[in-house]
């Protein structure tokens, strides 16, 4: 009978998005990378030993499953023609090893780690899609983000042209707060906080956001945010926002003081 059905059976299970495999052109040629790795790593060893150790380990690992998850991948170019990468933590499984995913990202993006003669390297941009859609994905922590940043060679930081954060949350603000003493002044000119997918065109260029290949769940979250904002506006006008504490015409008065 209906009364005998448990609540868990009545709630549909979360189904992760069906993802297209990353284009073959974006898969790292590990054998070629291994041949070229040691020269670049020797130049970076004294500056970023932890990064070098993680990159060497990544070259020896089978990371094909992370290719399939597409948690980090190339997504064409930014509006200036630089390589553009998309980071989607929501594509990770609940049991995914975050340190292993980080090594995968290092292997994919290593060409941007070094600075050449005159302090110039290969510029690139990143879109980071904050995970608002998959509660079962492995959860990034603020410490993990700070630890990763501290591993990076200077080239990664100087070569970054634009960093877009889609659907920023309190997690995003906490990371930026803790990293702020380590960030160069010009970092803030590179940062774009996008409340909606369409605002990422500041990075991709006009009418090229679709090329990012974001899962449909992120577009659905845009609609959810719009619906919440509309409801809040209606509640504000009706004087019912936050249980009627805030409404149009509300007068705030300090305790013990007469309104004048």
DRENDO-955981 format. One record per residue (C-alpha): residue in one letter; x, y, z; residue number from 1. Coordinates in steps of 0.2 Angstrom, whole numbers, plus 2048, in hexadecimal, padded with zeros to 3 digits. Example, Ala and Ser with C-alpha at 12.3 -4.5 7.8 and 13.67 -1.06 7.14 Angstrom:
<rs>
(r 'A' (83E 7EA 827) 1)
(r 'S' (844 7FB 824) 2)
</rs>
This chain:
<rs>
(r 'X' (800 800 800) 1)
(r 'X' (805 812 7FE) 2)
(r 'X' (807 814 811) 3)
(r 'X' (814 806 811) 4)
(r 'X' (820 80F 804) 5)
(r 'X' (82F 817 80D) 6)
(r 'X' (833 829 80A) 7)
(r 'X' (843 825 801) 8)
(r 'X' (83A 81A 7F4) 9)
(r 'X' (82E 829 7F0) 10)
(r 'X' (83D 835 7ED) 11)
(r 'X' (845 833 7DC) 12)
(r 'X' (857 82F 7DD) 13)
(r 'X' (864 83C 7D6) 14)
(r 'X' (86A 837 7C5) 15)
(r 'X' (87A 840 7C0) 16)
(r 'X' (87B 848 7AF) 17)
(r 'X' (87F 83E 79F) 18)
(r 'X' (88F 846 799) 19)
(r 'X' (897 845 788) 20)
(r 'X' (8A9 83E 788) 21)
(r 'X' (8B6 84B 787) 22)
(r 'X' (8BC 84E 774) 23)
(r 'X' (8CB 843 770) 24)
(r 'X' (8D5 852 76C) 25)
(r 'X' (8D4 857 77E) 26)
(r 'X' (8DB 847 785) 27)
(r 'X' (8ED 848 78B) 28)
(r 'X' (8FA 83E 782) 29)
(r 'X' (902 837 791) 30)
(r 'X' (911 830 788) 31)
(r 'X' (915 840 780) 32)
(r 'X' (912 849 790) 33)
(r 'X' (91E 83E 799) 34)
(r 'X' (92C 841 78D) 35)
(r 'X' (92B 853 78F) 36)
(r 'X' (927 854 7A1) 37)
(r 'X' (937 852 7AA) 38)
(r 'X' (93F 862 7A2) 39)
(r 'X' (930 86D 7A7) 40)
(r 'X' (92F 865 7B8) 41)
(r 'X' (942 868 7BB) 42)
(r 'X' (93F 87A 7B8) 43)
(r 'X' (930 87A 7C5) 44)
(r 'X' (937 86F 7D2) 45)
(r 'X' (93F 87C 7DE) 46)
(r 'X' (930 887 7DC) 47)
(r 'X' (921 87B 7DD) 48)
(r 'X' (927 86A 7E3) 49)
(r 'X' (916 864 7E9) 50)
(r 'X' (90F 868 7D8) 51)
(r 'X' (91D 85E 7CF) 52)
(r 'X' (91B 84F 7DA) 53)
(r 'X' (908 84F 7D6) 54)
(r 'X' (90B 851 7C3) 55)
(r 'X' (917 843 7C3) 56)
(r 'X' (90B 838 7CC) 57)
(r 'X' (8FD 83D 7BF) 58)
(r 'X' (908 838 7B0) 59)
(r 'X' (909 826 7B8) 60)
(r 'X' (8F7 824 7BC) 61)
(r 'X' (8E8 81E 7B1) 62)
(r 'X' (8DC 82C 7B2) 63)
(r 'X' (8D0 827 7A4) 64)
(r 'X' (8C1 827 7B0) 65)
(r 'X' (8C3 839 7B3) 66)
(r 'X' (8C4 83C 7A0) 67)
(r 'X' (8B2 834 7A0) 68)
(r 'X' (8AC 83F 7AE) 69)
(r 'X' (8B2 84F 7A6) 70)
(r 'X' (8B4 857 7B7) 71)
(r 'X' (8C2 862 7AF) 72)
(r 'X' (8C4 864 79C) 73)
(r 'X' (8C8 86F 78E) 74)
(r 'X' (8BA 879 787) 75)
(r 'X' (8C0 882 778) 76)
(r 'X' (8C7 894 77B) 77)
(r 'X' (8C3 8A4 784) 78)
(r 'X' (8BE 8B4 77C) 79)
(r 'X' (8D0 8B8 77A) 80)
(r 'X' (8D4 8A8 771) 81)
(r 'X' (8DD 8A0 780) 82)
(r 'X' (8DA 88E 785) 83)
(r 'X' (8CA 88D 790) 84)
(r 'X' (8C8 87F 79E) 85)
(r 'X' (8B8 87A 7A7) 86)
(r 'X' (8B8 873 7B8) 87)
(r 'X' (8A8 86B 7BE) 88)
(r 'X' (8AA 863 7CF) 89)
(r 'X' (898 85E 7CE) 90)
(r 'X' (89D 850 7C1) 91)
(r 'X' (8A7 847 7CE) 92)
(r 'X' (8A0 838 7D7) 93)
(r 'X' (89D 837 7EA) 94)
(r 'X' (8AC 82C 7EC) 95)
(r 'X' (8B8 835 7E0) 96)
(r 'X' (8C9 839 7E6) 97)
(r 'X' (8CB 84B 7E6) 98)
(r 'X' (8DE 84B 7E6) 99)
(r 'X' (8DE 83F 7D7) 100)
(r 'X' (8D2 84B 7CE) 101)
(r 'X' (8DF 859 7D2) 102)
(r 'X' (8ED 84F 7CA) 103)
(r 'X' (8E2 84C 7BB) 104)
(r 'X' (8E0 85F 7B9) 105)
(r 'X' (8F2 862 7BB) 106)
(r 'X' (8F6 856 7AD) 107)
(r 'X' (8E9 85E 7A2) 108)
(r 'X' (8EF 870 7A5) 109)
(r 'X' (902 86E 7A7) 110)
(r 'X' (906 878 798) 111)
(r 'X' (901 887 7A1) 112)
(r 'X' (90C 884 7B1) 113)
(r 'X' (91C 88C 7AB) 114)
(r 'X' (922 89D 7A6) 115)
(r 'X' (92D 89F 797) 116)
(r 'X' (93A 8AC 793) 117)
(r 'X' (935 8BD 798) 118)
(r 'X' (928 8B6 7A5) 119)
(r 'X' (91C 8B1 798) 120)
(r 'X' (913 8A1 797) 121)
(r 'X' (903 899 78F) 122)
(r 'X' (8F4 8A3 794) 123)
(r 'X' (8E4 89A 798) 124)
(r 'X' (8D3 89D 7A1) 125)
(r 'X' (8C7 892 7AC) 126)
(r 'X' (8B5 891 7AF) 127)
(r 'X' (8B1 889 7C0) 128)
(r 'X' (89F 883 7C2) 129)
(r 'X' (89B 883 7D4) 130)
(r 'X' (892 873 7D8) 131)
(r 'X' (880 877 7DC) 132)
(r 'X' (878 868 7D3) 133)
(r 'X' (87F 858 7D9) 134)
(r 'X' (87E 855 7EC) 135)
(r 'X' (887 844 7EA) 136)
(r 'X' (897 84B 7E2) 137)
(r 'X' (8A7 84B 7EC) 138)
(r 'X' (8A7 85B 7F5) 139)
(r 'X' (8B5 868 7F3) 140)
(r 'X' (8BB 870 803) 141)
(r 'X' (8C2 881 806) 142)
(r 'X' (8D3 879 80C) 143)
(r 'X' (8D4 86E 7FC) 144)
(r 'X' (8D3 87E 7F1) 145)
(r 'X' (8DF 888 7FC) 146)
(r 'X' (8EB 879 7FC) 147)
(r 'X' (8EA 877 7E9) 148)
(r 'X' (8ED 889 7E6) 149)
(r 'X' (8FD 889 7F1) 150)
(r 'X' (904 87A 7E6) 151)
(r 'X' (903 884 7D6) 152)
(r 'X' (912 88A 7CD) 153)
(r 'X' (913 89D 7CA) 154)
(r 'X' (90F 89A 7B8) 155)
(r 'X' (8FD 894 7BB) 156)
(r 'X' (8FA 8A4 7C4) 157)
(r 'X' (902 8B0 7B8) 158)
(r 'X' (8FB 8A7 7A8) 159)
(r 'X' (8E9 8A7 7AE) 160)
(r 'X' (8DF 8B4 7A4) 161)
(r 'X' (8CD 8B1 7AB) 162)
(r 'X' (8C5 8A7 7B8) 163)
(r 'X' (8B2 8A6 7B8) 164)
(r 'X' (8A9 89F 7C7) 165)
(r 'X' (897 899 7C2) 166)
(r 'X' (88A 89A 7D0) 167)
(r 'X' (896 8A0 7DD) 168)
(r 'X' (891 89B 7EF) 169)
(r 'X' (897 89E 801) 170)
(r 'X' (8A4 891 7FD) 171)
(r 'X' (8AB 89C 7EF) 172)
(r 'X' (8AC 8AB 7FB) 173)
(r 'X' (8B5 8A1 808) 174)
(r 'X' (8C2 89B 7FC) 175)
(r 'X' (8C5 8AD 7F6) 176)
(r 'X' (8C6 8B3 807) 177)
(r 'X' (8D3 8A7 80D) 178)
(r 'X' (8DD 8A8 7FD) 179)
(r 'X' (8DD 8BB 7FC) 180)
(r 'X' (8ED 8BE 805) 181)
(r 'X' (8F6 8B3 7F8) 182)
(r 'X' (8ED 8BA 7E8) 183)
(r 'X' (8F5 8C8 7DE) 184)
(r 'X' (8EC 8D8 7DC) 185)
(r 'X' (8E8 8D5 7CA) 186)
(r 'X' (8DF 8C4 7CE) 187)
(r 'X' (8CF 8CE 7D2) 188)
(r 'X' (8D0 8D5 7C0) 189)
(r 'X' (8D0 8C3 7B9) 190)
(r 'X' (8C1 8BD 7C4) 191)
(r 'X' (8AF 8BC 7BD) 192)
(r 'X' (8A1 8B6 7C9) 193)
(r 'X' (893 8B0 7BE) 194)
(r 'X' (882 8AE 7C7) 195)
(r 'X' (87B 8A7 7B6) 196)
(r 'X' (882 89C 7A8) 197)
(r 'X' (87F 8AA 79C) 198)
(r 'X' (88A 8B6 7A5) 199)
(r 'X' (899 8AB 7A1) 200)
(r 'X' (899 8B3 790) 201)
(r 'X' (8A5 8C0 798) 202)
(r 'X' (8B2 8B2 796) 203)
(r 'X' (8AC 8A8 787) 204)
(r 'X' (8A7 8B6 77D) 205)
(r 'X' (895 8BA 776) 206)
(r 'X' (88A 8AB 772) 207)
(r 'X' (898 89E 776) 208)
(r 'X' (893 899 787) 209)
(r 'X' (88B 889 780) 210)
(r 'X' (89C 883 77A) 211)
(r 'X' (8A0 880 78D) 212)
(r 'X' (895 871 78C) 213)
(r 'X' (88E 873 79E) 214)
(r 'X' (882 866 7A4) 215)
(r 'X' (870 86B 7A2) 216)
(r 'X' (86E 86B 7B5) 217)
(r 'X' (878 87B 7B6) 218)
(r 'X' (86B 884 7AA) 219)
(r 'X' (85D 87C 7B5) 220)
(r 'X' (866 884 7C4) 221)
(r 'X' (865 895 7BC) 222)
(r 'X' (852 893 7BA) 223)
(r 'X' (851 88E 7CD) 224)
(r 'X' (85B 89E 7D2) 225)
(r 'X' (84F 8A8 7C7) 226)
(r 'X' (840 8A0 7CF) 227)
(r 'X' (846 8A3 7E1) 228)
(r 'X' (84B 8B5 7DD) 229)
(r 'X' (839 8B8 7D6) 230)
(r 'X' (831 8B0 7E6) 231)
(r 'X' (83C 8BB 7F1) 232)
(r 'X' (837 8CA 7E8) 233)
(r 'X' (824 8C6 7EA) 234)
(r 'X' (826 8C2 7FC) 235)
(r 'X' (82F 8D2 7FF) 236)
(r 'X' (821 8DC 7F7) 237)
(r 'X' (814 8D2 801) 238)
(r 'X' (81E 8D5 811) 239)
(r 'X' (820 8C2 814) 240)
(r 'X' (833 8C0 810) 241)
(r 'X' (83B 8B7 81F) 242)
(r 'X' (82B 8B5 828) 243)
(r 'X' (826 8C7 826) 244)
(r 'X' (835 8CE 82E) 245)
(r 'X' (83A 8D7 81E) 246)
(r 'X' (82E 8DF 812) 247)
(r 'X' (82A 8EF 808) 248)
(r 'X' (829 8FD 815) 249)
(r 'X' (831 8F4 823) 250)
(r 'X' (839 900 830) 251)
(r 'X' (848 8F9 839) 252)
(r 'X' (84A 900 84A) 253)
(r 'X' (858 8FD 857) 254)
(r 'X' (851 8F5 867) 255)
(r 'X' (84C 902 875) 256)
(r 'X' (84C 911 869) 257)
(r 'X' (83C 91A 864) 258)
(r 'X' (839 91C 851) 259)
(r 'X' (83B 92E 84C) 260)
</rs>
